[in-house]
Amino acid sequence: MKARGLLLLCLFLTGCLFTINQPLVGPDGTAAFFLDEDGRYNVFSEGGTLHLLRGGELIIVPAATVPELGGVADWAPDGRELLYISTRLESFLQTSSSTLARITARSDAEPEVVLQSEAIIKDAAFTLDGRVAVLRFGEELLGTLDLYDPTCDAFERVFDDVLAFRLDPSRTSVVALHVDLEGPVPIGRLARWRLGEHDPEILADFVLGEQMLEIAYVLSDKILLDIDPTGQWVAISLFDQVFIDPQAEEEVPALYLVDTWNRRVERLAEIGFIPVFSPDGTHLAYITSDDGDLGYAIVRNLETESSVQVPASEGASTCFWLANEELGFAFESDDDTQRMAVVNLRSGERTDLVE
């Protein structure tokens, strides 16, 4: 099963995409992710223990576990601690509890529960003022985005009817895709809201297809959205193929690049998801496919607007930057688990990280 098969199967059969087990790299280059009890990596975790990849060394954090669905949500700006989400399901798409926890990035650290919710905690991020931005989904197909202050257990509403969000690099602004259902067709408004201000800044509008509204709530925000370190560029995946000729009669996510400084929107790929910007903000990587089956990675130079296929990336189901010239991938194995590897973009050499 390759990129499209993996994505669609998880969407329609498991409901495990609330929090993708996407490796997240902190400010000092440490990658955090969960491995199962056999030490194997799975993009869509079904239980596991937090591991840190630091300087080529794999460090286990035994106290940080997810019994079922879960993944790392965010690193603190100073890289000392991280947030992770754990969700239990009673049955298909029926949640019994969702927990947001924080833990210091050390092997002997103990987690601290930040928030427990009967609604699904889809994503969370540290703000600069000590609060946590939290996106939650209840019984509705659209979520609510709040700023949560753990010290006084208080919520401040940012947006209703949200599909995905990310904090910008300054951590003083929220970029969210929220939905306007008042007109004849649903509009997805990509908006930036600066903490402490009243009115959001609209960055781009998209007509949303039925597919996007029906399944976006189970898609991890890290599949859909990323912001570059400068705050100029936003990459967003949308299921919009109901408005163009679909490939292989399947609806798949298309990738858009939004230049927020110059108010331009460019459609980069008919198939494109898991967009990730390089640490220096000069390149964008994403997973795509020619036939809707075999996935591979593309890297776009944002300065020259040129794009190249990454050598040795065929069969990749996710990607993440370890450094400006090192792109990490998960490749699916025959037993439906993934192996993790890194490709040096200059030499094309691929090195296994986690078997």
N, C-alpha and C positions, 0 to 999 in steps of 0.2 A: 504494500500500500504506500503510495507516494504522497506528495503534498496535498493535492486536492482530495484524494481519498481519505487521508488522515483528518483533514479539516472537516469534511462533510460527515464522516462517520461520527466524530466526536460531537458535532452539532446535533445530529438527529437521533443518535442512539444512546449517548451516555450523559449528555448535559454536563460534561466535565470541564467546560471552557470558562467557567466563571473566573477562575484565577489560573492562568497558564503558569506552568513551572518554568518560566523563562529565566535563564541566568541573568542576574543583574550585577553590573560592575560598579563598585564604589569609587569614590574620589582617588583612592590610593591604588586602584587597579585590581582589588580583590573581587572575585566573582562569587556570588552566593546563589545556591540552588539546593533542591532536595533530591536525595537518593533513597531508593527503597531499601528494605532490610537486607537485600542481597548485594547492596552497593551499586545497583544499576540505575541509570538515569531514564526518566520518562518525561516527555514534554508535558503530558497531562497526568500529573501525579495522582496516584491512588493510595497515597500514604507514604511517608518517608521521614527522614531526618535531615536537618539542615547541615550543609557542608559549605566550607569556604575554600576557594582555590586562590592561594596567595603565594606569589613567587614560585609557581610550579609545584607547591606543596598542597596536598588535599587535607584540610583540617575538619574534623567532625565536631559538631556542637550537639552533644547527646540530649540536652534538655529541650531543644527546639524540635518538635515533631508535629506532623500533620497526620491524623488518623485516616483521613479519606482525601478530600480535595484540598489543594492548597498551593501556595507559592509565595515567593518573596515579592513584596509590594514596593518597597522603596528603601533607599539608603538615606541616613541623615546627612546633611550637608558637610559635616566634619568627618564622615566615614566611620564614626565610632560605634554606631548601632544601626539596626535596620528594623523595618516593619515586615511582618508576614501575616498571611491570612490562612485560616483553616475553616473549612465548611463541611458540616455533616449533612447528609441527605437521608430523609426517611424513605423516599422512593424517587422515581424519575422526576427531576425538577421540583421536588417538594423538600424544602430545607427545614431542618429541625433546629439548627443553630449555626451561627457564623461568628468567628472570633478573630479579632485583630489584636496582635501581640507585638511587642517590641523586645529586642534583645541586643546586648552588647556583642560585638563581633569578636568573641573569644571562645575558646573551646570549653571553658569552665563556667560560662555565663548561664544565668537562669532567666527565662522569659518573664515578662510582665504583661498581664492582660490590659490592653488599652480600652477595648470596647467589645461587648457581647451583644449580639442582635439576632432576633428571630428572622429579620430580613437578610437577604444575601448581601454581604459586603463584597462588592465586586472589585474595588480598588481603593487605595489609600496612599497618602503622601504627606511627608513632613512639610509644614510651612515654616517660614523664617521666624515667625513670632511665637513658636512653641506649640501651636495647634496642629491638628491633623485634618487634612481634607479627606472626606469619606464619601464614596458613592455607594448607595444602597438601593436594592431592588426588593420590593415587597411582592404583592400579588399582581401589580400592574406590570406592563411590558416596558414602562419607562421609569427611570430611576430618579432619586433625589440626591443632590450634592450639597453637603453641609461642611462647615468648619466646626470641628469638635475640640473643645477645650477639656482635656482630661482632669485638670486641676479642680474644676468646678462642675464637671459633668454637664456642660452647656453646649447647645448646638446653635449655630448661626446658618440660616438657609442661604445658599448661593444661587442655585438654579433648581427649578422643577423640570420634569420631563427630559432627563439627560440620558444619553446613550453611552458617552465615554468622556473622560477628562484626563488632562495631565497638568501638572504645575510647570510653569516656565522656569528656566534655569535660575532666575533671581529668587524664586520661591515666594514672590510677593504678588503673583498674578496666577489666575486659573484660566486655562484654555479648555473649553468644553464644547461638545456637540450636543445641543439641545434641540428639541423638536417643537415646531409650531404647527398645530393641527387645525388652526382656525380657518384657513383658506380652503380652496377646492382640492389642493394636493398638499401632502405633508412636506414641510420645508425643514431641512436640517440646517440650523444656524451655528456656524463655528464662531464662537465668541470668546473674547478675553475680558475677564473681570479682575480689576486690580483691587486687592484687599483694602478695605476702608473706603472705597468709592461706591457711588450709588448705581451708575448706569454702565452696563457692559459695552465693549467695543465690538461691533460685528466685523469679523474678518472675512467671511465668505458664506454664501448661501448655496445649498444643494437641494435638488428635488430628490426625495427619498422614495425608493421603491418599496413594495410590500415586503420583499424578502428582508430588507434591512430592518424594518420595524418588527418583524416577527422573530428574528433570531439574534439581533444585536445584544439583547440583554444577557445572553449566555456567552457572548464573545468577550474574552478578556480585552481590556483597554489596550494592552500591549500588542495585540494583534492588529488593532485599528489605528493607533495614534502615536505620534512621537513629535517632539519639539527639539530643534537643534540648540546647541549651547548658547548661541547669540540671541535666541528668541525671534530671529527673522523668519525662519522656515518652519512650517508645520506640514507633516506628511500624514495623510488620512486615507484609510481604505473604506470604500463604500460598496455595498451590494447594489449596483445601479444597472445591472445588465438587462433589466426589464425594459430599458429605454433604448437599447442598441441590440444588434444581432448577437445573441449569446453563442459562445463557442461550445460545441458538442451538446447543445441544448441544456447546458447547466448554467445556473446562476452562480457567479463567482465574484469575489471582491475586486474592484478596480482601484488603482492607486492614484491619488491626486497630491500635488505639491503646491502649497499655498505660500506665496511670498507676502508676508504680512506688512512689510515696509513699503512695498510698491503696489500692493493691492492687485496681485496677479494670481491666477489659478491655472495650473497646467495639469492635464491628465497624462500621467507618465506611462501607465500600463493598463491593458484590459484585464490582466490578472496580476495582482500585486497585494501582498499582505505582510505583516510583521515588519513595518518600516522602522529602521534604527539609524540615527545619525552618529557619525564618528565623534570621538571625544573632542576633536578640534573644530568640529562643525563644518568641515570642508566637503564631506562626502555623505551620501545616503545609501544604505544597503537595504535590500528587500528581497523577499522570495517571490518568484514568478514561475511561469510554466508556458511552454509553447502549445502543448496538447491537452492542458487541463489535467495532466496526470503526473509526469515527472517534474519535480520542482528543482530549481536551481537559484542561485543568488546573482543579483545584479548590483553593481556599485556605480552610482552616479556622482560625477564630479560637479559640485554645485557652482564652481567658478567657471569651468569651461562648458558646462551643460552636456558633457559627453558621458556615455554609459558603456560599461564593459561587463561581460559575464565573468564571474569569479571562477578560476580554475579549480577543479576538484570539488565543486560544490553540488554536483548532480545528486539528487536524492535528498537534499537538505529539507528538513521540515521546520526549522527555525534558525535564526541567526542573531548574533550579538557581537559587539566590539569589545575586544580585550585591550587593544591599543590602536593607535591611528593606522597602523599597517598590519594589524592582526585581527581577523574576523573569525569568530567562533561559530560553530554549527552543531546541530544535532542531526544525525543520520539514522534512519530507521533500520533496525536489524531484522533478521528473518523471524525472530520470536516476538515481534511487535514491541520491543523496547528500542531505545535509541542509544547510540554511542556518541560521545561528544568529542569534537576535534577542533583544531584551530588551523586556519590557512594564512600563511604569510603572503600578503598581496603583492609584495615586491618579487619574491622568488617563486611563488606558486606552490611551495612545499606545504604538505598537510601533516599535522602531528596530532595523534590521539591524546585527549586529555583525560577522559573517563571512558573505560570500556563498558 
